[in-house]
Amino acid sequence: MPWKFTKECSLKTLNLYANQLTGKIPMSLKHCKRLQVLDLGDNQINGEIPEVIGDLKLLEVLNLSANNLIGEIPLSLSKLTLLESLDLSKNKLIGEIPTKLLSLTFLSVLNFSYNRLEGKIPIGNQFSTFSNDSYKGNIGLCGFPLSKKCDDVEDHLSSGAQRESILSDPGSPFSWKFALVGYGCGAPVGVAIGYILFWRTKRCTEWIEQSFKAKQRQKNEQNRRRRRRRMF
């Protein structure tokens, strides 16, 4: 793409779909702050997705599908909080799908299919509403909604560590709530157990004392009998 966009760029829609464009996405695109639609799909654009696209915060549609884009999905895309449609399919993108993209809560269309992505698909917000068609063709991806499950051990450790982190965080509302619940439930239980142990211990002590006294009386009685026999 040979164009250079200036600071005076006032474009709201840039649709260059299927124009046999080559080269890289120009960094000067960052000047087009008013862009709402950017469609560069079905071309021969190469290189990485530039971080500056994250500066186009009014974008509602971003289509970079069917190109020769490489590299990882930039974290800056999480800044596009008004984005409703994101299509990065049929490229050569690698790495994991950034969990920060969960902040794109207006997404109604999502397509990451036929890349070289890997790792666990983020779960939450809009990502929980998309079908496996959004991710097919990435043999390294796993997790919902794909049938390929991620390592259960890692999931268990991750969730366990997450729960521990939440509970140990002093600022977390869950920490003091769970503490109160634990205290509220634990206190009566503790009292009940203590009560039971107390009475068991007391009964045991009484039984020992009674047994000792009975034995002592038996010995005294035997001694009296022996003395009487000696006397006669």
Steps between C-alpha positions, in 0.01 A plus 500: 500500500686808375276764656602731776226643713546846646377650825219661303351157424123521554396164354221315677494203264791342317381206291768348275366146500635272221726750324814286474683734734855405600751621756447579867229692680640854525583636843358835391154347526510609865413853385155391386349537846142523367501162328200287583541238226834359383466221244823374342381144454582269207823664391867402511606718789794363700695579813363531851184669619631837622437599861382843380166353393419501870504882482194499271265493795186577299532185290189288485605266217851361444549251218854381422401154379645303207842665492854389580528660841746345744598538864280513808169672559597840647381575852409852386186364333351478850475881492237482225217485750236603242591216265203295381665288230855358500619271220863383498435171321711338225834647592814358656459638849669314784498493880209515742179698483559784751269481801487880493268473202230404750458875546336516154151462641320635190624225269229324304724358225834329568714294264852369580469192278775349283805648665774338706374602841550285809414477867178533693214705360408781742167450677271781608287786375430482127754222444264255666238563231702407190491158334793278403483644147674809637810292582510207256817430307727577798623157607680646802191655659305326775214558738140611464333503252738256326474128567873491573547540874800666660715327764266425791790520744591850386135608519472360852820669616402824332156510658644397836765771486238751393275413795796524737594836354145633542470380857843626602451845347415740786322730257279229361140499625512121487779483757306654789170346388647153505669579830167602654326197358781279625484660842121487509496132410816403681417660833183298572666185377802569714281564804304182435815292464646657810180431691502136392866456585449669832219270605678196365810594693297570811315169474824316438656663805199412713509141379870472582442647845208267567698201379795596717277545805331165436835325481618679809188389693555144379859504627393641836236228534757230420740642760227494766422135425868406527528673837194313633644167392827572683312587813317160499 
